[in-house]
């Protein structure tokens, strides 16, 4: 039997379809990458033990950032060309790195500890397959109670981010979580060090914490580029807490290259780097 509808009935049916959303849907925009079917994107920030995140990621002042650049730290950075970028970090050697990105090996990620057993360096050769898009809890790399040396947490801070520290990764979960056999958890003592919430999480072009520079690598990998990536935590003497992270990246095609130092500071705290003790400042 064939049904015939007059125009009035047709208009009513079309209106019903529009209201119910039958027959079509819109997908959220995700510029820069296409995710495997059924996989949800991880939040753009780096995961840490503290879920109380503040939208106030004001970068440190140049004076505060420079305070960690002792002679010993400068020497470890390997260059006298250290320039403030105006947004929380320092550009080294005009953003040029000596990393070798002309590699034909399979992807890898390795950690190295220094002579005192501290988490010191993460070195990796990355491509699209090393990326991890799934949530930490789905892969068994969720929150943990383990604390790196110097992790003397302070909560309810005023005048900025409300907590002092994160469990800071040398090699971030979203970059290397797809490498089988690599411990991307928050309790890997060779890959985790005490890092301020700002230095770990800040991710905008006007507040350039480690997550901002990781984001440049994430984008390159999502565009099917191959990237050599190295993060070296720089300690001043016997301190438990690093003075900052020396971060280098270079893509095989030459489209991405940087060489930076992200100081391990935060604008509303003062840190005793020998012990990790935190003092509240800038409460106005």
C-alpha positions in Angstrom: 0.0 0.0 0.0 1.4 3.5 -0.8 0.8 6.4 1.5 0.1 9.8 0.1 0.8 12.9 2.2 -0.4 16.4 1.5 2.0 19.3 1.9 0.8 20.1 5.4 1.6 16.6 6.6 5.0 16.6 4.9 5.9 19.9 6.7 4.8 18.4 10.0 7.0 15.3 9.5 10.0 17.4 8.5 9.6 19.5 11.6 9.5 16.4 13.8 12.7 15.0 12.2 14.5 18.3 12.9 13.4 18.4 16.5 14.3 14.8 17.2 17.6 14.9 15.3 16.7 11.8 13.3 18.9 10.9 10.3 21.9 13.3 11.0 24.3 14.4 13.6 27.2 16.8 13.9 30.6 15.7 15.1 32.8 17.9 17.3 35.7 19.6 15.5 39.1 18.2 16.2 41.6 20.2 14.1 45.0 18.7 13.5 44.3 15.0 14.0 41.9 12.1 13.2 41.4 9.7 16.1 41.0 6.0 15.7 37.4 4.9 15.7 36.0 4.4 19.2 38.9 6.3 20.9 38.2 9.4 22.9 40.8 12.2 23.0 42.6 12.8 26.3 42.2 16.2 27.8 44.8 18.6 26.4 46.5 19.1 29.7 49.1 16.7 31.1 47.6 14.5 33.8 48.7 14.8 37.3 47.7 13.6 40.8 45.7 16.8 41.5 42.3 17.4 39.9 41.8 20.8 41.3 42.8 22.8 38.3 42.8 26.6 38.1 42.2 28.7 35.1 44.7 31.2 36.4 47.9 30.1 34.6 49.6 33.5 34.8 53.3 32.9 33.9 56.1 33.8 36.4 57.9 37.1 36.1 61.2 37.2 34.5 62.8 37.9 37.8 61.3 34.8 39.4 62.1 32.6 36.4 65.7 33.8 36.3 66.1 33.1 40.0 66.7 29.4 39.2 69.4 30.1 36.7 72.4 29.6 38.9 75.9 29.1 37.4 75.5 25.4 37.8 72.2 25.3 36.0 73.5 27.5 33.2 76.4 25.2 32.7 74.2 22.2 32.4 72.1 23.9 29.7 75.2 23.9 27.5 74.9 27.4 26.0 75.3 31.0 27.0 72.6 32.0 24.6 69.7 32.1 27.0 66.8 34.5 26.2 63.6 35.2 28.1 60.6 34.5 25.8 58.3 36.9 27.8 55.8 34.1 28.7 57.5 32.0 31.4 60.3 30.1 29.6 63.8 30.7 28.1 64.8 30.1 24.5 68.2 28.4 24.2 70.7 28.7 21.3 68.1 30.5 19.2 65.8 27.5 19.4 68.3 25.3 17.6 69.0 21.8 19.0 71.8 19.3 18.2 69.4 16.4 18.4 69.7 13.9 15.5 66.3 13.5 13.8 67.7 11.6 10.8 66.7 8.2 12.2 65.2 5.2 10.6 64.7 3.1 13.7 61.4 2.0 15.2 60.0 4.4 17.8 61.5 4.2 21.3 61.4 5.9 24.7 64.0 5.5 27.4 64.6 7.1 30.8 67.9 7.8 32.5 68.6 8.6 36.1 71.5 10.7 37.3 74.3 9.6 39.6 72.1 10.4 42.6 69.2 8.3 41.4 67.0 11.3 40.5 64.7 11.2 37.4 67.0 13.0 35.0 66.3 12.4 31.3 63.7 11.1 28.9 64.8 10.5 25.3 62.4 9.4 22.6 61.9 8.8 18.8 58.2 9.3 18.2 55.6 8.9 15.5 51.9 8.6 15.2 51.9 5.1 16.7 53.4 6.3 19.9 50.5 8.6 20.6 48.1 7.7 23.4 44.5 9.0 23.0 42.8 7.0 25.7 42.3 8.1 29.2 44.9 7.1 31.8 42.4 5.0 33.7 41.6 2.9 30.6 45.2 1.9 30.2 46.1 1.2 33.9 48.1 4.4 34.2 45.8 6.4 36.5 46.3 8.3 39.7 48.7 7.0 42.3 49.7 7.7 45.9 53.4 7.4 45.1 55.3 10.7 45.5 58.6 11.7 44.0 61.4 13.2 46.1 60.5 16.7 47.4 56.8 16.4 46.8 55.7 18.4 49.8 52.3 19.4 48.4 50.6 22.6 49.4 46.8 23.2 48.8 44.4 26.1 48.9 47.0 28.6 47.6 45.8 32.1 46.9 46.7 34.5 44.1 47.0 31.9 41.3 46.9 28.1 40.9 45.5 26.6 44.0 48.1 23.8 44.5 51.9 23.8 44.3 53.0 20.5 42.7 52.2 17.9 40.1 53.8 14.6 39.4 55.7 15.9 36.4 56.6 13.6 33.6 59.8 13.8 31.6 58.1 12.0 28.7 54.4 12.8 28.7 51.8 10.1 28.6 50.1 11.4 25.5 53.4 11.2 23.6 54.7 7.9 24.6 51.7 6.0 26.0 51.4 4.0 22.8 54.9 2.5 23.1 54.6 -1.1 24.4 56.8 -1.8 27.4 57.3 1.8 28.4 56.1 2.6 31.9 54.0 5.7 31.4 52.4 5.6 34.8 52.6 8.3 37.5 54.7 6.1 39.7 57.7 5.5 37.4 60.6 7.0 39.5 62.8 7.3 36.4 60.2 9.4 34.6 58.5 11.4 37.3 59.9 14.4 39.3 58.3 17.1 41.5 57.1 19.9 39.2 55.1 23.0 39.9 51.5 23.0 38.6 52.3 26.0 36.3 55.5 24.4 34.8 53.6 21.2 34.2 50.2 22.3 33.0 50.5 25.8 31.4 49.8 25.3 27.7 49.1 28.6 25.9 51.3 30.7 23.7 51.2 33.4 26.5 52.0 31.0 29.3 54.5 28.5 28.0 54.8 25.7 30.5 55.9 22.2 29.5 52.5 21.2 28.2 52.7 24.0 25.6 55.8 22.6 24.2 54.5 19.0 24.4 51.5 20.2 22.5 53.7 21.2 19.5 55.0 17.7 19.4 51.5 16.2 19.8 50.3 18.2 16.8 53.3 17.1 14.7 52.7 13.5 15.5 49.0 13.8 14.6 50.2 15.1 11.2 52.1 11.9 10.8 55.5 13.5 11.4 58.4 11.8 13.1 60.0 13.6 16.0 63.1 13.3 18.1 62.2 14.5 21.6 64.3 14.9 24.8 63.5 16.3 28.2 66.3 16.7 30.8 65.5 17.8 34.3 68.2 20.2 35.6 69.1 20.0 39.3 71.2 22.5 41.1 73.7 20.5 43.2 72.1 17.9 45.5 68.6 19.5 45.4 65.6 17.1 45.5 63.5 19.4 43.3 64.7 20.2 39.8 65.3 23.9 38.8 63.5 23.3 35.5 63.2 21.2 32.4 65.4 21.5 29.4 63.1 20.5 26.5 64.3 19.8 22.9 62.4 18.6 19.8 63.2 18.2 16.2 61.1 16.6 13.4 62.7 14.6 10.7 61.2 16.9 8.0 62.6 20.0 9.7 59.2 21.6 10.2 59.4 21.5 14.0 62.4 22.5 16.1 62.9 24.1 19.5 65.3 24.2 22.4 63.9 25.7 25.6 64.2 25.7 29.4 61.0 25.8 31.4 61.8 27.0 35.0 60.3 25.0 37.8 58.6 28.0 39.4 55.1 29.3 40.1 54.1 32.9 40.6 52.3 32.4 44.0 54.9 30.2 45.8 58.5 30.2 46.8 60.3 26.8 46.8 63.1 25.4 48.9 64.6 23.2 46.1 66.8 21.3 48.6 63.8 19.9 50.4 60.6 20.8 48.3 59.1 22.9 51.1 56.7 25.5 49.8 56.0 29.0 51.0 52.9 31.0 49.9 53.7 34.4 48.3 51.8 37.0 46.2 48.5 36.6 48.1 47.1 40.0 47.0 
